[in-house]
């Protein structure tokens, strides 16, 4: 096998990896934007969990 063929194959594999990564990143960003629009801003606010009240029994 010639060195140019090896370089070409490695280049094709590298390009496929980069394109796959870019597509994955775009889909991830789109999913985040879609979830934000669908759920609204209130879904991203921190929710205060109610603290359980301690019941003390006096004998």
ZIFENZI-V123858 format. One record per residue. N is the residue number from 1. SS is DSSP state (hx for helix, st for strand, lp for the rest). BURIAL is I if it has 16 or more other C-alpha atoms within 10 Angstrom, else O. Layout:
# ZIFENZI-V123858
n = (N	N)
ss = (SS	SS)
burial = (BURIAL	BURIAL)
This chain:
# ZIFENZI-V123858
n = (1	2	3	4	5	6	7	8	9	10	11	12	13	14	15	16	17	18	19	20	21	22	23	24	25	26	27	28	29	30	31	32	33	34	35	36	37	38	39	40	41	42	43	44	45	46	47	48	49	50	51	52	53	54	55	56	57	58	59)
ss = (lp	lp	hx	hx	hx	hx	hx	hx	hx	hx	hx	hx	hx	hx	hx	hx	hx	hx	hx	hx	hx	hx	hx	hx	hx	hx	hx	hx	hx	hx	hx	hx	hx	hx	hx	hx	hx	hx	hx	lp	hx	hx	hx	hx	lp	lp	lp	lp	lp	lp	lp	lp	lp	lp	lp	lp	lp	lp	lp)
burial = (O	O	O	O	O	O	O	O	O	O	O	O	O	O	O	O	O	O	O	O	O	O	O	O	O	O	O	O	O	O	O	O	O	O	O	O	O	O	O	O	O	O	O	O	O	O	O	O	O	O	O	O	O	O	O	O	O	O	O)
